[in-house]
């Protein structure tokens, strides 16, 4: 199941907002309950966010009306960047699945209002043509 992989990728992306590099033991600890396929998917998401970080930050500025990318709560920023990367660059995942997974993670890891914010930004991104 990719939902565990997404959750682990989120944790790594979130941690990267606070530290330039994570230790190999940190990553191993995050991945300890994943199988090889799930690890590969989590690594794919982390890699997509890292390689397209500037572009994704631009999407956040464009679609999070009233909030610059720099003002978005770090957990929400991590979820949004991961979901946008998945929506834009992963062809075998329906956009609605990426949105639903991000909203679910926002409910689990972020503030009370974050799920609605994450859903709204991702819906705007989807309706904007993921340009």
PyMOL commands that set and color helices and strands:
alter all, ss='L'
color gray80, all
select helices_A, chain A and resi 2-16+24-31+36-51+53-63+69-71+74-89+95-109+114-127
alter helices_A, ss='H'
color red, helices_A
deselect
rebuild
show_as cartoon
